[in-house]
Amino acid sequence: MSRERLLTKSKYINGLQCPKYLWVKLNEPDRVPRFDPSTRHGFSQGLLVGEFAKKLFPDGIDIPADDFTINLNHTEVLLKERKPLFEVGIMVDNTFSRIDILKPVSKDEWNIIEVKSSTKVKNVNIHDVSYQKYCCENYGLKIRNCFLMTVNNEYIKQADIDPAGLLTMTKITAGVDRATDGIRQRVDSMVSTIASEKCPDVTIGKQCSSPHECPLKKECWSFLPENSIFDMYGSKNHAFELFEKGIYSFKDIPDDFPLSGKREIQKSCEISGKPHIKKKRISQFLDNLKYPLYYLDFETFSGAIPLFDGTRPYQQIPFQFSLHVVDKDNATARHYSFLADGTGDPRSEFISSLKRVLGASGSIVVYNQIFEKGVLRSLATMFPEYKDWVEKMNDRIIDLLAPFRSFHYYDARQKGSASIKRVLPVLTGTSYDHLDISDGMNASLAFLDIISNSDSEEGRIKIREDLEKYCALDTEGMIWIVDKLKELTND
Ligand code: SF4
């Protein structure tokens, strides 16, 4: 059997999610879209964490993993050394598994240690390790315990990273034993699926998003109408219930099918083609805005390995803000911005720059206040001299998301979402599509490129320009949204 057609642990997980995905991945891999930048970033974080995990076993042996055959041969020889082994390759019949860390215990047993860049043990991790254990035992190894090593998000970096503080081990033996029940039949069934000439016919379902968003979703879900019941606000349970009855569009939902208030609004907007506008509630919201208006937006990055002293894994580090200030009704906005140079901890300069341009009175308008308020609070913890100022700023924040999340304004083109990326184009005709950086995740990844210095000077200049354009559109877009809301309430 060729290496490509072996059942590996990632393919076992794919197979548990959906036999169709497993078949396509093995038989028609060109149909599977390339991983998106965020997923690729997750993989690179996993590799970084893995390197710190190895440091916890100073007598461990790192088995070269680039060449499949060399890895298998080295594993066979090194297992006799009874030392911790990294990147162990185990192949039995048509199954193959790579084990992050295999640690010898007692005379002839081993512990499996799987390293993840996440902060919690997930069910999918248990299945992942159960497959590793199955392969090891078929190979003839005795496995005593299984552990998951995850990132401890309480760890605070001081000077060099301490791997023992950064990582935490959870014993998952009992869960793995439960997940191993019936694994032989599952493996046999997946091996037959892979060998089959015909792609399994699978109906879309909850498995398409769990445990991961399936990369084939665009293909498999393409038969649904443009605005389908799966755009329903909130939980998808109702949508699946309707789907099972053969109902795909809002307009086909029977009148006696119970829908919550927001979903009822969605349905009536779909049928009428007209937006739902609660003028009185929008006016009440607008009445709370006090000039001068400060339209503010932050961009942040985070990672499994904290970069700066005093920060934790996955802590949001602000590196950019955009601020549009409108002094009075119909006045031209003034624009201020900050974008860190990427050479060190940006937080001190970020907060001092912000304090210089945020005046002492007037509303601060943001979109999704939890985020901006959280970043400000975290800055106040790091720089206590700003604590009082931050509290005053947070008291002045008004969340422009609120009228949309409450469906005081709703248009069917929002597809059940209140995000600014959906609201701005609907209300103003301006979208983010023309921008090279068009969402927060890509902004964060682009800034990490600047930090890592992996781009040319020209590339870095382009990224900085793109970041400036993106963040500025978020704040200028909020001005346009408020103007539009005013117009609607004056009609
Ligand atoms: S989108 Fe759903 S049905 Fe299609 S392959 Fe993925 S999990 Fe299976």
Boltz pocket constraint, residues with backbone or C-beta under 6 A from the ligand:
constraints:
  - pocket:
      binder: B
      contacts: [[A, 17], [A, 18], [A, 19], [A, 20], [A, 21], [A, 202], [A, 203], [A, 204], [A, 205], [A, 207], [A, 208], [A, 209], [A, 214], [A, 215], [A, 216], [A, 217], [A, 218], [A, 220], [A, 221]]
      max_distance: 6.0
